[in-house]
């Protein structure tokens, strides 16, 4: 979910990268205020609901503020966002890791300025008791022109605390000719 723009923003501000290294933002950005928001029962009551809400909160038209308070209400306070990217200079595979506030700070301006919508194409859920992993294929479009700018797979790690679902981590990788979205995660027909 949070893919292409995070990659472009973070890659510009990263320290030197070596293969397999996990990195985060190099420089502090001005914090974007995130209003506290009570989680909506429909958002956190089911696995499907929390994944759907995650896509909704990042999506919006040109100039439309994102629903960062609602977004934050979906995630465990210790959430980690992990974008798997290829460094354009070295070709190294890099895990770019942020917390929720770092993600918001690094993506908000571009999301609002250009508009961005993201939607799920398909998913697969694996659940054991109170934990679940969701592989969710996605497509992201610029709101200004409707062009698809990114596709890939989000991997959500979730847990149920007896009352609601929480997203503990999100890891994603973008589609490429060498890394196509698996057929089972694409729409049927």
LONUMI-198981 format. One line per 10 residues: number of its first residue (from 0); for each residue x, y, z negated of C-alpha. Coordinates in steps of 0.1 Angstrom, whole numbers, plus 5000, padded with zeros to 4 digits. Example, Ala and Ser with C-alpha at 12.3 -4.5 7.8 and 13.67 -1.06 7.14 Angstrom:
REM LONUMI-198981
0	5123,4955,4922 ~ 5137,4989,4929
REM end
This chain:
REM LONUMI-198981
0	5000,5000,5000 ~ 5021,5028,4995 ~ 5045,5019,5022 ~ 5057,5040,5051 ~ 5057,5074,5033 ~ 5074,5061,5002 ~ 5101,5046,5024 ~ 5107,5078,5043 ~ 5107,5099,5011 ~ 5129,5076,4991
10	5154,5067,5017 ~ 5162,5103,5022 ~ 5170,5107,4985 ~ 5188,5074,4977 ~ 5223,5068,4965 ~ 5246,5046,4987 ~ 5231,5012,4992 ~ 5246,4977,4992 ~ 5228,4945,5002 ~ 5204,4932,4976
20	5207,4963,4955 ~ 5175,4977,4938 ~ 5173,5014,4938 ~ 5150,5042,4928 ~ 5146,5079,4935 ~ 5180,5097,4933 ~ 5167,5131,4925 ~ 5139,5142,4901 ~ 5109,5156,4919 ~ 5084,5181,4905
30	5059,5160,4886 ~ 5024,5159,4901 ~ 4997,5162,4874 ~ 4978,5129,4869 ~ 4945,5135,4851 ~ 4936,5107,4827 ~ 4907,5086,4840 ~ 4886,5060,4824 ~ 4887,5028,4846 ~ 4855,5021,4865
40	4841,4987,4856 ~ 4836,4980,4893 ~ 4873,4988,4899 ~ 4887,4965,4873 ~ 4860,4938,4867 ~ 4872,4915,4895 ~ 4903,4907,4914 ~ 4887,4918,4947 ~ 4875,4950,4931 ~ 4909,4961,4917
50	4926,4955,4951 ~ 4898,4974,4969 ~ 4901,5003,4945 ~ 4939,5004,4950 ~ 4934,5010,4988 ~ 4907,5036,4981 ~ 4927,5057,4958 ~ 4956,5063,4982 ~ 4934,5070,5012 ~ 4920,5104,5022
60	4918,5130,5049 ~ 4941,5159,5057 ~ 4943,5183,5027 ~ 4923,5159,5005 ~ 4938,5154,4970 ~ 4944,5117,4961 ~ 4926,5100,4932 ~ 4958,5096,4911 ~ 4939,5094,4878 ~ 4917,5066,4892
70	4948,5050,4907 ~ 4967,5050,4874 ~ 4937,5034,4856 ~ 4942,5003,4877 ~ 4978,4997,4866 ~ 4994,4984,4834 ~ 5014,5013,4818 ~ 5046,4994,4827 ~ 5038,4989,4864 ~ 5065,4987,4890
80	5061,4995,4927 ~ 5087,4977,4948 ~ 5090,4986,4985 ~ 5112,4962,5005 ~ 5129,4983,5032 ~ 5158,4981,5056 ~ 5183,5009,5052 ~ 5184,5027,5087 ~ 5221,5033,5084 ~ 5235,5001,5071
90	5207,4976,5079 ~ 5208,4963,5044 ~ 5176,4951,5028 ~ 5168,4972,4998 ~ 5142,4970,4970 ~ 5131,5005,4961 ~ 5116,5004,4927 ~ 5095,5032,4911 ~ 5070,5035,4883 ~ 5036,5051,4888
100	5046,5087,4882 ~ 5077,5084,4904 ~ 5055,5070,4932 ~ 5030,5098,4929 ~ 5057,5125,4928 ~ 5074,5111,4959 ~ 5043,5106,4981 ~ 5016,5131,4971 ~ 5027,5160,4992 ~ 5030,5140,5024
110	4997,5121,5018 ~ 4977,5153,5013 ~ 4994,5173,5041 ~ 4991,5147,5068 ~ 4962,5126,5055 ~ 4965,5088,5053 ~ 4941,5060,5051 ~ 4949,5024,5043 ~ 4927,4994,5045 ~ 4929,4957,5038
120	4930,4934,5068 ~ 4927,4901,5048 ~ 4939,4885,5016 ~ 4947,4853,4998 ~ 4942,4849,4960 ~ 4961,4824,4938 ~ 4948,4823,4902 ~ 4958,4804,4872 ~ 4939,4813,4840 ~ 4943,4849,4833
130	4970,4856,4859 ~ 4967,4860,4897 ~ 4987,4869,4927 ~ 4971,4885,4957 ~ 4987,4886,4992 ~ 4968,4914,5009 ~ 4976,4924,5045 ~ 4971,4961,5052 ~ 4970,4987,5080 ~ 4978,5024,5074
140	4967,5052,5096 ~ 4974,5089,5098 ~ 4941,5106,5091 ~ 4950,5135,5115 ~ 4951,5114,5147 ~ 4939,5079,5136 ~ 4972,5063,5148 ~ 4983,5031,5130 ~ 5016,5040,5114 ~ 5022,5009,5092
150	5011,4974,5087 ~ 5024,4947,5063 ~ 5016,4927,5032 ~ 5011,4939,4997 ~ 5017,4914,4969 ~ 4998,4923,4937 ~ 5006,4906,4904 ~ 4976,4909,4881 ~ 4965,4898,4847 ~ 4932,4897,4828
160	4932,4908,4792 ~ 4897,4894,4784 ~ 4879,4926,4794 ~ 4894,4937,4827 ~ 4920,4931,4853 ~ 4953,4951,4854 ~ 4979,4954,4882 ~ 5013,4946,4867 ~ 5033,4951,4899 ~ 5029,4957,4936
170	5056,4946,4961 ~ 5053,4952,4998 ~ 5071,4946,5030 ~ 5062,4961,5064 ~ 5054,4942,5095 ~ 5080,4941,5123 ~ 5086,4919,5153 ~ 5109,4897,5131 ~ 5084,4898,5102 ~ 5048,4894,5116
180	5019,4893,5092 ~ 5010,4856,5087 ~ 4979,4846,5107 ~ 4960,4835,5075 ~ 4962,4871,5063 ~ 4947,4886,5095 ~ 4910,4890,5102 ~ 4893,4860,5118 ~ 4879,4864,5152
REM end
